[in-house]
Amino acid sequence: MQEVLIGLAKAAILVALNQPENFDLEGVLKKYPELLENGAAFVTINKRPNDQLRGCIGSLQAYRPLYKDIISNAQAAALHDPRFPPLTPEELKDIKIEVSILSEPKPLQYRDVEDLRSKIVPMKDGVVLRYDGYQATYLPQVWEQLPNFDAFFSSLCMKAGLPGDCLKHHPDIEVYHVTKYEEE
């Protein structure tokens, strides 16, 4: 499945950049009908050699066939991540693609920051934070860069456009898990 999902994301990026590709989508959908079921995915583009983030876009909710979600998010990560300029054909040789298939986010009830700290599982939980019309998410892989609970949540609050100490306002928290497929 890894080769199929990475190949699909890579082909979508090639198409978006008007580059030749030879991905057999019809054949893949016949062989893997589960890709026709609604699914939510994030596509992350990293730049080699040091895996520097180059784009990451995804869906939190499964609302379209998984293969379409991967295609759309791969193209958006390559061309429309507001943090980066659009990917260029010259950069293609230096990128590494990661596809994360998400479970459905589940609300996490907690009393206070200490209770939240006891319920969050670093390296396993992806987190959605919502407060007062603002929201942000971090995939579980972000724990690798921010393994400390306080640093993780401070950064997530700021990503949402909120102050770094936004947990004191008791935002809504949802958690999800991913199955991660990474290009070799």
N, C-alpha and C positions, 0 to 999 in steps of 0.2 A: 504493500500500500504506500510506503514511503516514496518509492520511485514515481508512482502514479501521481500522488499529490504534489510533489516537488515539480515533476514534469509539467503538470497542469498549470501551476503558478508561473513557472518559467515561460511556458508557451504564451500565457496571457500577457506577460511583460513584453515578450518579443513582438507580439501583435501590436501592443500599444505603442511600441517604438518603431513600428513599420519594418521589422526585421523578419527574415525568413524563419519559419518553424515548421516542424513536421509531426506535431503531436496528433495522434489518432483519437480524437475525442469520442467519435461514434463507437469505435472499438472498445475504448475504456469504459464507456457507459454501459455497453452490453456485458462486459466482464465484471464490472463493479456496480450493480444496480443501486447499491446503498448511496451512491453519489447523487442519485436522483431524489433522495429523500431530503426534506428540509434539514438544514444544518447551519451552525454558526462557526465561522473560522476567522482567525487573525492571520495575516500574512506579514512576516517580518523580513526585511531586507537588511542584511549586514554587509559591511564592506571589509574584505580581507586586506591585510593579513590579521588584523587585531579585532575582528568582529565588531567594528564600530557601527552603531545603528545608522541606517541610511533611509529607513522608511518603515512604518508599521501602521497598518489600518486593518480594522476588523469589525465584526458584528457580534454583539452580545446576545442577540436573540436569533433563533432559527426561524426565518420567515421566507426563505426561498431555497430551491434545491442546492445542496452543498457544493456541487461543482460550479454553479453560477456564483455562489458566495465567494468561493476561492478565486475565480476569474476576476470578479469585480474588485475584490479587496487587494489582489496582487497588482492590478493596474492602478488602483488608487494609491497603494503604498509606493509604487514606482513614480507616479506623476503628480499626485495631489496631496501628499502629506505636507501640511502647512509649515512644518519645522524644517523642511529641506527643499532645495531646488529640484525640479524634475530630473529623474535619472536620464543619463545620456547613453547612446549606444556604445560609446567608448568605455563606459564604466561596467558594461555587462561582464567582462572577463574577471572583474574583481569582486563580484557580489556572491553572497551565499544566502540562500532562501530557507526560511523556516515557516512551516504551516502548523498552526495550533488549532485543533478542533475542540470547541468548548462544550462542556456540559451546560445544562440550563442553570443560570445564576439563581441561587436560593437566598432569601432574606435571612440575615443572621441577627437574632435578638440578643441584645446585651444591655447590661445595667449602666456600666460606666467604662472608662478606658481600661481599667484593670481587668474587668470581666471580658472585654473584647480581646485584650492581650492573651487571656487564658484560652480563648476559643479559636483564635486564628492559628493556622498551621503554616509557618514559614516554609518556603520551597514547594509547597503543595497547593495552597489556596491562591487563586486569582481573586482579586478584590475589586468590587464596584463600590464607589463612594458617591452618595447623592446628598445634596443639601441646598435648600433654598433656590432650586432651579439650576444649580451647578452639578456637574458630574464628571467623574474620571474613572478610569480603570487601569490596573496593572495586571499583566499576565503573571502567572506563578514564576516564570523565568526572571522577572525583575528582582526577586529576592536574591538572585546571585550577585547583583550589583548593590543592592540595599538589604543586607541580611539582618539589620537591626530593626526591630519593630518601630521604634520612634522615628528613625530616619525614613523608613518605608512609608509610614503614614503621613509624615510631614511633607514628603515629596509628592505623595498622592493628593494631599489637600491642595498643594500649590499647583499641581497639574490641572486640578479642577477650577483653578482661579480663585481659590480661597486662601485664607491665612494658614501658615504651616501648623498652627495649633487648632485646626478646625474640629478635631475630635472632641474638644470640650463642649461643642455645641450639639453633640450626639447626632451626627449625620446617619442617614440610612446606609447600612452596609449589606452587600450581597456577596456571597462567595461562589466560586465555580472552580472546576478542575479542567485541565486540558490534556489531550493526547498530542504530544509534540513530535513532528516529523522534521528532521533537519537534513539539509543537503550535506553530503560528505565533503 
